[in-house]
Amino acid sequence: MQAILAQAQKMQEQLLSAQQELADAEVTGTAGGGLVTATVSGAGELKALVIDPKVVDPEDTETLADLVVAAVRDAGNNAQRLAEEKMGPLAGGLGGGGLGLPGL
């Protein structure tokens, strides 16, 4: 039983560490061949948005809006992949019976 508790404590520490790494991480996504770049945190929070002046056309704001949405979506997908990489092994240990306990 002591070994199970020690393993659970170690997994909890790894989980907290991975969560902190995600909170500190930043990933980018792009659209329009790099004309719009979005930066999000590992948790998916939008941190920055860079728009190349070449894409700004007052007569066609719809295209710009589409590029912004696409860049933010791409960055969000990249953040999701990062979270899966960081948390995947830990989630597998919890959900896959890594502790040998029902529900853990």
C-alpha positions, 0 to 999 in steps of 0.5 A: 500500500505504501508503494502505491501511495508513493507512486501516486505522489510521484504521478501527482508531482509529474502532473503538476510539473507538466501543467506548469510547463504548459502554462509557461509554454507558447506555441504559434499558428499561422495562416495565409503563408505566414501573413497572420501569426497567432501565439497562444499559451500551452493552455490555449489562451491567445497571447499575441497576434501579428498581421503583416501589413500586406494583408490589410485591405480596407476593402476586404476585411472579410479575408483578414478576419478569415486569416485571423480565425485560421491562425488562432485555430492553428495555434489552438490545435498546436497547443492541444497537441503540446498538451497531449504530448505533455499530459498523455503519459500521465493521463495514461497512467491514471486512466489506464490503471497505472496505480492498479486501483479502480477509477485511477 
